[in-house]
Amino acid sequence: MKLFAFLRGKWLFLLASLFTALFCGLLLTALGADLYAALFVSDVFVLGLLAGLLLEYLQKRRFYQELEKTLDELDKKYLLPNLLDEPDFPEGRLCWRALSEAGKSMSDEVAACRRAQEEYRDYVETWVHEVKTPIASALLLAENHPGEVSDLMAGELHRIDELVEQSMFYARSRHVEKDYLLRRVTLSELVSSALRRSARLLIESRAAVERENLALPAAADQKWIDFILTQLLTNSVKYAQGSLRVRFAGSEEPECVVLTVSDNGPGIPPEDLPRVCEKGFTGQNGRSGSRSSGMGLYLCRELCGKMGVGFSVSCPPEGGTSVQLRFPRSSLIEGVCYETVRKP
């Protein structure tokens, strides 16, 4: 806070004080005092007033300068009261107390929202586990009573099961570290697991699967990668036009091992490609009749980000869609099974 701004805030006090000094001088003159004596008294009064204001300004300047500087530099503004010392003048103490109370109130509100969010996430996870039992029972009934209607019903039940599992992984995506097992596996193991999970879907769509150079090792959590690859396979089947061909290929880069999942589908329009991993974004393909929620690729990118796995989507010139998963080499230990469990 500059001196001029401080004095401008005191203009009523200054105006009243100047009128008081002028009145005292006129009064002393009217009572017979010497003119120079009256002016001297008025000047002393004004100088004393200015000296008092200067001392007050110097007292408050440090606090307000620290306040402005901290406010400009701080990213999380609600932490401001914790970084300020309590001032030694009444207005500053009132300001500091108001900031402290506001910060505490905001922290309590955020904590309450986090608790509510955690409770809702726990409820969703519990609900998912409970609802999987009747879904599995319905699938078993459909398989035990083969027929056209049962086959159609089984297909829809499998879709329901996939959506329910997607909701569970979405609920867990904010806290991957609570259920994260990193172990040394080969790309072939990861792909085989995902293919087993999606076997019915791939068989019904008559998809051809190609595998190339999948003996490469990678450090990964098989459960989470299994879900990601299953989402990619579901997308390939969903948007397939004609006979579907899915290709899994492994390759090596200086700092990572790359698993590329590509298909011969319609690809992604160039204008949609930058936003294809945004939450809820469906794009032109999603509006062309396919049942798209805009959550699949978003979840894949989020989970890969939590695990430190690179995730990118591209459209090769020859057509189709290509997704690359990059597993960092820094997590590998040559000749040793690398296994780390992260606990909450």
Residue pairs with C-beta under 8 A, 6 or more apart in sequence:
1 60
1 61
1 64
1 65
1 68
3 57
6 53
6 57
6 60
6 61
7 14
7 53
7 57
10 53
14 49
14 53
17 45
17 46
17 49
18 46
20 45
21 42
21 45
21 46
21 49
22 42
24 38
24 41
24 42
24 45
25 38
25 39
25 41
25 42
26 38
28 37
28 38
28 41
29 35
29 38
56 89
59 88
59 89
60 87
60 89
60 91
60 92
63 84
63 87
63 89
63 92
66 84
66 85
67 80
67 84
70 80
70 83
70 84
71 77
71 80
74 80
74 83
78 103
78 106
78 107
79 103
80 99
80 103
81 96
81 99
81 100
81 102
81 103
81 104
82 103
84 96
84 99
86 92
86 93
86 96
87 93
87 95
87 96
121 171
121 172
121 174
121 175
124 167
124 168
124 171
125 168
125 171
125 172
128 164
128 165
128 167
128 168
128 171
129 168
131 164
132 161
132 164
135 157
135 160
135 161
135 164
136 161
138 153
138 157
139 154
139 157
139 158
139 161
142 150
142 151
142 153
142 154
142 157
143 150
143 154
155 204
158 200
158 201
162 230
162 234
165 227
166 231
166 295
166 296
166 299
169 224
169 227
169 299
169 303
170 295
170 299
172 178
172 179
173 299
173 302
173 303
173 306
175 344
176 224
176 303
176 306
176 307
177 306
177 342
177 344
178 342
178 343
178 344
179 223
180 221
180 224
180 307
180 341
180 342
181 221
181 222
181 223
181 339
181 340
181 341
182 219
182 220
182 221
182 331
182 338
182 339
182 340
182 341
182 342
183 219
183 220
183 221
183 222
183 337
183 338
183 339
184 217
184 218
184 219
184 332
184 333
184 336
184 337
184 338
184 339
185 217
185 218
185 219
185 220
185 222
186 214
186 215
186 216
186 217
186 218
187 214
187 215
187 216
187 217
187 218
187 248
187 250
187 257
187 259
188 211
188 214
188 215
189 222
190 218
190 220
190 222
190 225
190 226
190 229
190 259
191 211
191 214
191 229
191 248
191 259
193 222
193 226
193 229
194 225
194 226
194 229
194 230
194 233
195 202
195 209
195 233
197 226
197 230
198 230
198 233
198 234
198 237
201 233
201 234
201 237
202 209
202 233
202 237
202 246
205 237
205 240
205 244
206 243
206 244
207 236
207 237
207 240
207 244
207 245
207 246
208 243
208 244
208 245
208 246
209 245
209 246
209 247
209 248
210 245
210 246
210 247
210 248
211 247
211 248
211 249
212 247
212 248
212 249
212 250
213 249
213 250
213 251
214 248
214 249
214 250
214 259
215 250
216 250
216 251
216 252
216 257
217 257
217 332
218 257
218 259
218 327
218 332
219 327
219 328
219 331
219 332
219 338
220 307
220 309
220 327
221 307
224 303
224 307
225 309
225 325
227 303
228 299
228 300
228 303
228 304
228 325
229 261
231 296
231 297
231 299
231 300
232 261
232 296
232 300
232 323
233 246
233 261
234 296
235 296
235 297
235 321
236 244
236 246
236 261
236 263
236 265
236 321
237 244
238 290
238 291
238 292
239 265
239 266
239 285
239 290
240 263
240 265
241 265
241 266
244 263
244 264
244 265
245 263
245 264
246 261
246 262
246 263
247 260
247 261
247 262
247 263
248 259
248 260
248 261
249 259
249 260
249 262
250 257
250 258
250 259
250 260
251 257
251 258
251 260
252 258
253 326
254 329
255 328
255 329
255 330
256 310
256 326
256 327
256 328
256 329
257 326
257 327
257 329
258 324
258 325
258 326
258 327
259 324
259 325
259 327
260 322
260 323
260 324
260 325
261 322
261 323
261 325
262 316
262 320
262 321
262 322
262 323
263 320
263 321
264 319
264 320
265 320
265 321
266 285
266 319
266 320
267 315
267 319
267 320
267 321
268 276
268 283
268 285
268 313
268 315
268 321
269 283
269 284
269 285
270 315
272 281
272 283
272 284
272 285
273 313
273 314
273 315
275 281
275 283
276 283
276 297
276 313
277 297
277 298
277 300
277 301
277 311
277 313
278 294
278 298
279 294
279 295
279 298
280 293
280 294
280 295
280 298
281 294
281 298
282 292
282 293
282 294
285 292
286 292
286 294
297 313
300 311
300 323
301 311
304 310
304 311
304 325
305 311
308 328
308 331
309 325
309 326
309 327
309 328
310 324
310 325
310 326
310 327
310 328
311 323
311 324
311 325
311 326
312 323
312 324
312 326
313 321
313 322
313 323
313 324
314 321
314 322
314 323
314 324
315 321
315 322
316 322
331 338
332 338
